[in-house]
């Protein structure tokens, strides 16, 4: 699975292989989408930010 999605309305995060921000992103539920392949996340469906990696 490529994407991990969390929202304020769904108590459990879920994984999916498909995500298109223009079709699937819902700002009303405070969605955060994590791209586990690219190590990025978005909170607005437009801007992808790097996920920091701990190198300990």
Backbone as JSON Lines, residues from 0, in Angstrom:
{"i":0,"aa":"X","n":[0.83,-1.18,0.0],"ca":[0.0,0.0,0.0],"c":[0.88,1.25,0.0]}
{"i":1,"aa":"X","n":[0.43,2.26,-0.69],"ca":[1.24,3.45,-0.85],"c":[0.84,4.59,0.08]}
{"i":2,"aa":"X","n":[-0.45,4.77,0.34],"ca":[-0.91,5.93,1.09],"c":[-1.53,5.54,2.43]}
{"i":3,"aa":"X","n":[-1.16,6.28,3.46],"ca":[-1.77,6.17,4.78],"c":[-2.6,7.43,4.96]}
{"i":4,"aa":"X","n":[-3.89,7.27,5.3],"ca":[-4.79,8.41,5.41],"c":[-5.38,8.45,6.81]}
{"i":5,"aa":"X","n":[-5.33,9.65,7.41],"ca":[-5.94,9.88,8.71],"c":[-6.92,11.04,8.59]}
{"i":6,"aa":"X","n":[-7.98,11.01,9.4],"ca":[-8.96,12.09,9.45],"c":[-9.44,12.25,10.88]}
{"i":7,"aa":"X","n":[-10.09,13.37,11.18],"ca":[-10.63,13.56,12.52],"c":[-11.91,12.76,12.71]}
{"i":8,"aa":"X","n":[-12.6,12.39,11.64],"ca":[-13.88,11.68,11.75],"c":[-13.73,10.17,11.82]}
{"i":9,"aa":"X","n":[-12.71,9.64,11.16],"ca":[-12.49,8.19,11.19],"c":[-11.47,7.91,12.27]}
{"i":10,"aa":"X","n":[-11.84,7.1,13.24],"ca":[-10.96,6.85,14.39],"c":[-9.72,6.05,14.05]}
{"i":11,"aa":"X","n":[-9.8,5.25,13.0],"ca":[-8.68,4.4,12.63],"c":[-8.1,4.86,11.3]}
{"i":12,"aa":"X","n":[-6.78,5.05,11.2],"ca":[-6.19,5.39,9.91],"c":[-6.36,4.21,8.96]}
{"i":13,"aa":"X","n":[-6.26,4.48,7.66],"ca":[-6.37,3.38,6.71],"c":[-5.35,3.53,5.59]}
{"i":14,"aa":"X","n":[-5.05,2.41,4.97],"ca":[-4.09,2.34,3.87],"c":[-4.83,2.14,2.56]}
{"i":15,"aa":"X","n":[-4.31,2.74,1.5],"ca":[-4.87,2.55,0.17],"c":[-3.76,2.65,-0.87]}
{"i":16,"aa":"X","n":[-3.98,2.02,-2.0],"ca":[-3.02,2.09,-3.09],"c":[-3.3,3.29,-4.0]}
{"i":17,"aa":"X","n":[-4.54,3.79,-3.98],"ca":[-4.94,4.85,-4.9],"c":[-5.33,6.11,-4.16]}
{"i":18,"aa":"X","n":[-4.8,7.25,-4.62],"ca":[-5.19,8.54,-4.07],"c":[-4.92,9.62,-5.11]}
{"i":19,"aa":"X","n":[-5.96,10.35,-5.48],"ca":[-5.85,11.5,-6.37],"c":[-6.37,12.71,-5.61]}
{"i":20,"aa":"X","n":[-5.51,13.64,-5.24],"ca":[-5.93,14.78,-4.43],"c":[-7.14,15.52,-4.97]}
{"i":21,"aa":"X","n":[-7.19,15.73,-6.29],"ca":[-8.3,16.49,-6.86],"c":[-9.63,15.76,-6.75]}
{"i":22,"aa":"X","n":[-9.6,14.45,-6.59],"ca":[-10.84,13.67,-6.49],"c":[-11.12,13.14,-5.08]}
{"i":23,"aa":"X","n":[-10.08,12.91,-4.3],"ca":[-10.26,12.22,-3.03],"c":[-10.02,13.05,-1.78]}
{"i":24,"aa":"X","n":[-9.3,14.17,-1.89],"ca":[-8.97,14.93,-0.7],"c":[-10.2,15.65,-0.16]}
{"i":25,"aa":"X","n":[-10.41,15.57,1.17],"ca":[-11.55,16.22,1.81],"c":[-11.05,17.04,3.0]}
{"i":26,"aa":"X","n":[-10.96,18.34,2.83],"ca":[-10.47,19.24,3.87],"c":[-11.41,19.33,5.06]}
{"i":27,"aa":"X","n":[-12.69,19.06,4.86],"ca":[-13.7,19.18,5.92],"c":[-13.48,18.2,7.06]}
{"i":28,"aa":"X","n":[-12.78,17.1,6.81],"ca":[-12.56,16.1,7.86],"c":[-11.13,16.14,8.38]}
{"i":29,"aa":"X","n":[-10.43,17.25,8.1],"ca":[-9.04,17.43,8.54],"c":[-8.17,16.24,8.12]}
{"i":30,"aa":"X","n":[-8.24,15.92,6.85],"ca":[-7.52,14.79,6.28],"c":[-6.03,15.09,6.19]}
{"i":31,"aa":"X","n":[-5.24,14.08,6.5],"ca":[-3.8,14.11,6.26],"c":[-3.48,12.84,5.48]}
{"i":32,"aa":"X","n":[-2.77,13.02,4.37],"ca":[-2.41,11.88,3.53],"c":[-0.89,11.75,3.52]}
{"i":33,"aa":"X","n":[-0.42,10.55,3.81],"ca":[1.0,10.25,3.84],"c":[1.33,9.35,2.66]}
{"i":34,"aa":"X","n":[2.26,9.77,1.81],"ca":[2.74,8.95,0.71],"c":[3.96,8.19,1.24]}
{"i":35,"aa":"X","n":[3.77,6.92,1.5],"ca":[4.82,6.11,2.13],"c":[5.95,5.76,1.17]}
{"i":36,"aa":"X","n":[5.71,5.82,-0.13],"ca":[6.76,5.54,-1.12],"c":[7.67,6.75,-1.29]}
{"i":37,"aa":"X","n":[7.08,7.92,-1.43],"ca":[7.84,9.15,-1.65],"c":[8.26,9.83,-0.35]}
{"i":38,"aa":"X","n":[7.81,9.33,0.81],"ca":[8.1,9.91,2.13],"c":[7.66,11.38,2.19]}
{"i":39,"aa":"X","n":[6.41,11.62,1.81],"ca":[5.84,12.95,1.83],"c":[4.44,12.9,2.44]}
{"i":40,"aa":"X","n":[3.91,14.08,2.85],"ca":[2.55,14.16,3.35],"c":[1.93,15.47,2.92]}
{"i":41,"aa":"X","n":[0.59,15.5,2.9],"ca":[-0.15,16.71,2.57],"c":[-1.29,16.91,3.55]}
{"i":42,"aa":"X","n":[-1.51,18.15,3.92],"ca":[-2.64,18.51,4.79],"c":[-3.65,19.37,4.04]}
{"i":43,"aa":"X","n":[-3.34,19.71,2.78],"ca":[-4.27,20.53,2.0],"c":[-4.59,19.92,0.63]}
{"i":44,"aa":"X","n":[-4.02,18.78,0.32],"ca":[-4.28,18.13,-0.96],"c":[-3.52,18.73,-2.12]}
{"i":45,"aa":"X","n":[-2.7,19.74,-1.86],"ca":[-1.96,20.42,-2.93],"c":[-0.46,20.4,-2.68]}
{"i":46,"aa":"X","n":[-0.06,20.77,-1.47],"ca":[1.35,20.89,-1.13],"c":[1.82,19.61,-0.45]}
{"i":47,"aa":"X","n":[2.85,19.0,-1.02],"ca":[3.44,17.8,-0.44],"c":[4.71,18.19,0.3]}
{"i":48,"aa":"X","n":[4.79,17.82,1.57],"ca":[5.94,18.12,2.42],"c":[6.71,16.84,2.71]}
{"i":49,"aa":"X","n":[8.02,16.98,2.91],"ca":[8.83,15.82,3.25],"c":[8.49,15.32,4.65]}
{"i":50,"aa":"X","n":[8.51,14.01,4.81],"ca":[8.42,13.39,6.13],"c":[9.85,13.27,6.62]}
{"i":51,"aa":"X","n":[10.11,13.8,7.79],"ca":[11.46,13.73,8.34],"c":[11.8,12.29,8.71]}
{"i":52,"aa":"X","n":[13.02,11.9,8.43],"ca":[13.49,10.55,8.73],"c":[14.55,10.64,9.82]}
{"i":53,"aa":"X","n":[14.32,9.87,10.86],"ca":[15.25,9.83,11.99],"c":[16.39,8.88,11.61]}
{"i":54,"aa":"X","n":[17.61,9.35,11.74],"ca":[18.77,8.55,11.35],"c":[19.57,8.08,12.58]}
{"i":55,"aa":"X","n":[18.88,7.8,13.65],"ca":[19.58,7.32,14.85],"c":[20.03,5.89,14.69]}
